[in-house]
Structures are given as C-alpha cells and as structure tokens.
Amino acid sequence: MRNQNLPSGFSPFTWAIAGFCLPVLLWPLALLISPNLLNNPNLSDNQITAMSVFLWGYPFVLGIVARIFYKLHQRRPALARKGLALSAVIFYGVLYYVATVGFN
C-alpha cells in the first residue's frame, strides 16, 4: 500500500529554505576569519564579542529558524513565506554590517 502523504518533489518553499540555509556551508570560513576582528582598532570589546558570537553561532540560528518556518508552513503557508523572507533580510543585513564594520 502506498502512502499518499509523501511529497513527490521539492516545493518552491523547500528550495527557499535550502537557499536560506546555504550560508551554513561557509561556517568554517567564518571560524577562520573571526579572530581577525581583534585586529580592528576601531571596534570596542563589546562589538568584537557580538560579532564573534554572530560568526560562531549563525548556523545554529539559521537551522532553528528554518525548522520553525518549515513546521509553520504546514499549518499557515502564507505566514511562513513572509517570515522566511523577513528572516533572510535580517540575516543578510546583520551579515553586511559585520562584514563592512568588522573587517574594515
């Protein structure tokens, strides 16, 4: 007997989640470059700490957020799409800030 609930392919939302989680592959690079934040004399200790925590912890946050929106998509697809788009904008905004200010 065949289960009718199994998906037959990837939906556009599933591809969006995969694209959202794609920066996780760059985590080893983030671990290598995060000590270079100490070389920037314009940053305070709090800024260095916050940026280092972001570079070390972003894969976990992306994974948790992706899982939450995946589960939400099963119940409320429109809200999940908007939330995933907003999360992507926030993530790339913070990443842009860390890259421009931290590695200046």
PyMOL commands that place a pseudoatom at each C-alpha (Angstrom):
pseudoatom trace, name=CA, resn=MET, resi=1, chain=A, elem=C, hetatm=0, pos=[0.000, 0.000, 0.000]
pseudoatom trace, name=CA, resn=ARG, resi=2, chain=A, elem=C, hetatm=0, pos=[1.390, 3.399, -0.977]
pseudoatom trace, name=CA, resn=ASN, resi=3, chain=A, elem=C, hetatm=0, pos=[1.386, 6.368, 1.403]
pseudoatom trace, name=CA, resn=GLN, resi=4, chain=A, elem=C, hetatm=0, pos=[-0.285, 9.361, -0.267]
pseudoatom trace, name=CA, resn=ASN, resi=5, chain=A, elem=C, hetatm=0, pos=[1.232, 11.899, 2.161]
pseudoatom trace, name=CA, resn=LEU, resi=6, chain=A, elem=C, hetatm=0, pos=[4.781, 11.600, 0.848]
pseudoatom trace, name=CA, resn=PRO, resi=7, chain=A, elem=C, hetatm=0, pos=[5.939, 14.537, -1.280]
pseudoatom trace, name=CA, resn=SER, resi=8, chain=A, elem=C, hetatm=0, pos=[6.758, 13.788, -4.895]
pseudoatom trace, name=CA, resn=GLY, resi=9, chain=A, elem=C, hetatm=0, pos=[9.293, 16.621, -5.300]
pseudoatom trace, name=CA, resn=PHE, resi=10, chain=A, elem=C, hetatm=0, pos=[10.602, 19.843, -3.893]
pseudoatom trace, name=CA, resn=SER, resi=11, chain=A, elem=C, hetatm=0, pos=[8.235, 22.754, -3.496]
pseudoatom trace, name=CA, resn=PRO, resi=12, chain=A, elem=C, hetatm=0, pos=[9.366, 26.345, -4.040]
pseudoatom trace, name=CA, resn=PHE, resi=13, chain=A, elem=C, hetatm=0, pos=[9.224, 26.882, -0.257]
pseudoatom trace, name=CA, resn=THR, resi=14, chain=A, elem=C, hetatm=0, pos=[11.558, 23.935, 0.297]
pseudoatom trace, name=CA, resn=TRP, resi=15, chain=A, elem=C, hetatm=0, pos=[14.009, 25.431, -2.177]
pseudoatom trace, name=CA, resn=ALA, resi=16, chain=A, elem=C, hetatm=0, pos=[13.721, 28.765, -0.348]
pseudoatom trace, name=CA, resn=ILE, resi=17, chain=A, elem=C, hetatm=0, pos=[14.605, 27.085, 2.947]
pseudoatom trace, name=CA, resn=ALA, resi=18, chain=A, elem=C, hetatm=0, pos=[17.572, 25.377, 1.275]
pseudoatom trace, name=CA, resn=GLY, resi=19, chain=A, elem=C, hetatm=0, pos=[18.762, 28.729, -0.054]
pseudoatom trace, name=CA, resn=PHE, resi=20, chain=A, elem=C, hetatm=0, pos=[18.234, 30.311, 3.364]
pseudoatom trace, name=CA, resn=CYS, resi=21, chain=A, elem=C, hetatm=0, pos=[20.458, 27.661, 4.972]
pseudoatom trace, name=CA, resn=LEU, resi=22, chain=A, elem=C, hetatm=0, pos=[23.144, 27.783, 2.275]
pseudoatom trace, name=CA, resn=PRO, resi=23, chain=A, elem=C, hetatm=0, pos=[25.439, 30.159, 4.262]
pseudoatom trace, name=CA, resn=VAL, resi=24, chain=A, elem=C, hetatm=0, pos=[25.895, 27.354, 6.792]
pseudoatom trace, name=CA, resn=LEU, resi=25, chain=A, elem=C, hetatm=0, pos=[28.431, 25.901, 4.355]
pseudoatom trace, name=CA, resn=LEU, resi=26, chain=A, elem=C, hetatm=0, pos=[30.644, 28.942, 4.942]
pseudoatom trace, name=CA, resn=TRP, resi=27, chain=A, elem=C, hetatm=0, pos=[30.825, 28.375, 8.708]
pseudoatom trace, name=CA, resn=PRO, resi=28, chain=A, elem=C, hetatm=0, pos=[34.424, 27.023, 8.661]
pseudoatom trace, name=CA, resn=LEU, resi=29, chain=A, elem=C, hetatm=0, pos=[35.487, 30.187, 6.858]
pseudoatom trace, name=CA, resn=ALA, resi=30, chain=A, elem=C, hetatm=0, pos=[33.713, 32.299, 9.481]
pseudoatom trace, name=CA, resn=LEU, resi=31, chain=A, elem=C, hetatm=0, pos=[35.595, 30.447, 12.208]
pseudoatom trace, name=CA, resn=LEU, resi=32, chain=A, elem=C, hetatm=0, pos=[38.899, 31.189, 10.486]
pseudoatom trace, name=CA, resn=ILE, resi=33, chain=A, elem=C, hetatm=0, pos=[38.298, 34.893, 9.935]
pseudoatom trace, name=CA, resn=SER, resi=34, chain=A, elem=C, hetatm=0, pos=[36.632, 35.734, 13.262]
pseudoatom trace, name=CA, resn=PRO, resi=35, chain=A, elem=C, hetatm=0, pos=[39.987, 36.189, 15.099]
pseudoatom trace, name=CA, resn=ASN, resi=36, chain=A, elem=C, hetatm=0, pos=[40.806, 38.973, 12.609]
pseudoatom trace, name=CA, resn=LEU, resi=37, chain=A, elem=C, hetatm=0, pos=[38.184, 41.116, 14.331]
pseudoatom trace, name=CA, resn=LEU, resi=38, chain=A, elem=C, hetatm=0, pos=[40.728, 41.629, 17.111]
pseudoatom trace, name=CA, resn=ASN, resi=39, chain=A, elem=C, hetatm=0, pos=[42.997, 43.437, 14.641]
pseudoatom trace, name=CA, resn=ASN, resi=40, chain=A, elem=C, hetatm=0, pos=[40.462, 46.224, 14.059]
pseudoatom trace, name=CA, resn=PRO, resi=41, chain=A, elem=C, hetatm=0, pos=[41.326, 49.134, 16.414]
pseudoatom trace, name=CA, resn=ASN, resi=42, chain=A, elem=C, hetatm=0, pos=[38.017, 50.910, 15.699]
pseudoatom trace, name=CA, resn=LEU, resi=43, chain=A, elem=C, hetatm=0, pos=[35.895, 48.233, 17.412]
pseudoatom trace, name=CA, resn=SER, resi=44, chain=A, elem=C, hetatm=0, pos=[35.057, 48.196, 21.097]
pseudoatom trace, name=CA, resn=ASP, resi=45, chain=A, elem=C, hetatm=0, pos=[35.294, 44.994, 23.135]
pseudoatom trace, name=CA, resn=ASN, resi=46, chain=A, elem=C, hetatm=0, pos=[31.504, 44.624, 23.074]
pseudoatom trace, name=CA, resn=GLN, resi=47, chain=A, elem=C, hetatm=0, pos=[31.384, 44.940, 19.281]
pseudoatom trace, name=CA, resn=ILE, resi=48, chain=A, elem=C, hetatm=0, pos=[34.148, 42.358, 18.855]
pseudoatom trace, name=CA, resn=THR, resi=49, chain=A, elem=C, hetatm=0, pos=[32.349, 39.964, 21.186]
pseudoatom trace, name=CA, resn=ALA, resi=50, chain=A, elem=C, hetatm=0, pos=[28.967, 40.447, 19.486]
pseudoatom trace, name=CA, resn=MET, resi=51, chain=A, elem=C, hetatm=0, pos=[30.415, 39.961, 16.003]
pseudoatom trace, name=CA, resn=SER, resi=52, chain=A, elem=C, hetatm=0, pos=[32.385, 36.889, 17.063]
pseudoatom trace, name=CA, resn=VAL, resi=53, chain=A, elem=C, hetatm=0, pos=[29.286, 35.359, 18.654]
pseudoatom trace, name=CA, resn=PHE, resi=54, chain=A, elem=C, hetatm=0, pos=[27.369, 36.025, 15.434]
pseudoatom trace, name=CA, resn=LEU, resi=55, chain=A, elem=C, hetatm=0, pos=[30.051, 34.385, 13.291]
pseudoatom trace, name=CA, resn=TRP, resi=56, chain=A, elem=C, hetatm=0, pos=[30.249, 31.366, 15.584]
pseudoatom trace, name=CA, resn=GLY, resi=57, chain=A, elem=C, hetatm=0, pos=[26.537, 30.883, 16.185]
pseudoatom trace, name=CA, resn=TYR, resi=58, chain=A, elem=C, hetatm=0, pos=[24.741, 31.794, 12.980]
pseudoatom trace, name=CA, resn=PRO, resi=59, chain=A, elem=C, hetatm=0, pos=[24.492, 28.212, 11.617]
pseudoatom trace, name=CA, resn=PHE, resi=60, chain=A, elem=C, hetatm=0, pos=[22.554, 27.106, 14.671]
pseudoatom trace, name=CA, resn=VAL, resi=61, chain=A, elem=C, hetatm=0, pos=[20.201, 30.070, 14.449]
pseudoatom trace, name=CA, resn=LEU, resi=62, chain=A, elem=C, hetatm=0, pos=[19.607, 29.528, 10.722]
pseudoatom trace, name=CA, resn=GLY, resi=63, chain=A, elem=C, hetatm=0, pos=[18.858, 25.849, 11.306]
pseudoatom trace, name=CA, resn=ILE, resi=64, chain=A, elem=C, hetatm=0, pos=[16.422, 26.528, 14.129]
pseudoatom trace, name=CA, resn=VAL, resi=65, chain=A, elem=C, hetatm=0, pos=[14.653, 29.307, 12.217]
pseudoatom trace, name=CA, resn=ALA, resi=66, chain=A, elem=C, hetatm=0, pos=[14.400, 27.124, 9.102]
pseudoatom trace, name=CA, resn=ARG, resi=67, chain=A, elem=C, hetatm=0, pos=[12.879, 24.283, 11.135]
pseudoatom trace, name=CA, resn=ILE, resi=68, chain=A, elem=C, hetatm=0, pos=[10.340, 26.612, 12.753]
pseudoatom trace, name=CA, resn=PHE, resi=69, chain=A, elem=C, hetatm=0, pos=[9.247, 28.008, 9.400]
pseudoatom trace, name=CA, resn=TYR, resi=70, chain=A, elem=C, hetatm=0, pos=[9.111, 24.525, 7.856]
pseudoatom trace, name=CA, resn=LYS, resi=71, chain=A, elem=C, hetatm=0, pos=[6.725, 23.379, 10.586]
pseudoatom trace, name=CA, resn=LEU, resi=72, chain=A, elem=C, hetatm=0, pos=[4.751, 26.634, 10.330]
pseudoatom trace, name=CA, resn=HIS, resi=73, chain=A, elem=C, hetatm=0, pos=[4.439, 26.158, 6.557]
pseudoatom trace, name=CA, resn=GLN, resi=74, chain=A, elem=C, hetatm=0, pos=[2.409, 23.011, 7.147]
pseudoatom trace, name=CA, resn=ARG, resi=75, chain=A, elem=C, hetatm=0, pos=[-0.236, 24.996, 9.064]
pseudoatom trace, name=CA, resn=ARG, resi=76, chain=A, elem=C, hetatm=0, pos=[-0.012, 28.579, 7.746]
pseudoatom trace, name=CA, resn=PRO, resi=77, chain=A, elem=C, hetatm=0, pos=[1.926, 28.743, 4.453]
pseudoatom trace, name=CA, resn=ALA, resi=78, chain=A, elem=C, hetatm=0, pos=[1.488, 32.471, 3.809]
pseudoatom trace, name=CA, resn=LEU, resi=79, chain=A, elem=C, hetatm=0, pos=[2.822, 33.438, 7.234]
pseudoatom trace, name=CA, resn=ALA, resi=80, chain=A, elem=C, hetatm=0, pos=[5.769, 31.056, 6.850]
pseudoatom trace, name=CA, resn=ARG, resi=81, chain=A, elem=C, hetatm=0, pos=[6.734, 32.555, 3.476]
pseudoatom trace, name=CA, resn=LYS, resi=82, chain=A, elem=C, hetatm=0, pos=[6.643, 36.094, 4.841]
pseudoatom trace, name=CA, resn=GLY, resi=83, chain=A, elem=C, hetatm=0, pos=[8.545, 35.092, 7.970]
pseudoatom trace, name=CA, resn=LEU, resi=84, chain=A, elem=C, hetatm=0, pos=[11.244, 33.310, 5.984]
pseudoatom trace, name=CA, resn=ALA, resi=85, chain=A, elem=C, hetatm=0, pos=[11.659, 36.315, 3.692]
pseudoatom trace, name=CA, resn=LEU, resi=86, chain=A, elem=C, hetatm=0, pos=[11.900, 38.666, 6.682]
pseudoatom trace, name=CA, resn=SER, resi=87, chain=A, elem=C, hetatm=0, pos=[14.409, 36.378, 8.396]
pseudoatom trace, name=CA, resn=ALA, resi=88, chain=A, elem=C, hetatm=0, pos=[16.567, 36.299, 5.266]
pseudoatom trace, name=CA, resn=VAL, resi=89, chain=A, elem=C, hetatm=0, pos=[16.552, 40.107, 5.047]
pseudoatom trace, name=CA, resn=ILE, resi=90, chain=A, elem=C, hetatm=0, pos=[17.501, 40.404, 8.732]
pseudoatom trace, name=CA, resn=PHE, resi=91, chain=A, elem=C, hetatm=0, pos=[20.268, 37.796, 8.441]
pseudoatom trace, name=CA, resn=TYR, resi=92, chain=A, elem=C, hetatm=0, pos=[21.846, 39.367, 5.370]
pseudoatom trace, name=CA, resn=GLY, resi=93, chain=A, elem=C, hetatm=0, pos=[21.532, 42.826, 6.936]
pseudoatom trace, name=CA, resn=VAL, resi=94, chain=A, elem=C, hetatm=0, pos=[23.444, 41.702, 10.027]
pseudoatom trace, name=CA, resn=LEU, resi=95, chain=A, elem=C, hetatm=0, pos=[25.975, 39.874, 7.848]
pseudoatom trace, name=CA, resn=TYR, resi=96, chain=A, elem=C, hetatm=0, pos=[26.506, 43.019, 5.784]
pseudoatom trace, name=CA, resn=TYR, resi=97, chain=A, elem=C, hetatm=0, pos=[27.017, 45.068, 8.965]
pseudoatom trace, name=CA, resn=VAL, resi=98, chain=A, elem=C, hetatm=0, pos=[29.548, 42.581, 10.364]
pseudoatom trace, name=CA, resn=ALA, resi=99, chain=A, elem=C, hetatm=0, pos=[31.424, 42.438, 7.062]
pseudoatom trace, name=CA, resn=THR, resi=100, chain=A, elem=C, hetatm=0, pos=[31.586, 46.201, 6.494]
pseudoatom trace, name=CA, resn=VAL, resi=101, chain=A, elem=C, hetatm=0, pos=[32.205, 47.366, 10.051]
pseudoatom trace, name=CA, resn=GLY, resi=102, chain=A, elem=C, hetatm=0, pos=[34.098, 44.414, 11.489]
pseudoatom trace, name=CA, resn=PHE, resi=103, chain=A, elem=C, hetatm=0, pos=[36.542, 43.818, 8.671]
pseudoatom trace, name=CA, resn=ASN, resi=104, chain=A, elem=C, hetatm=0, pos=[37.101, 47.438, 7.693]
for i in range(1, 104): cmd.bond("trace and resi %d" % i, "trace and resi %d" % (i + 1))
show_as sticks, trace
zoom trace
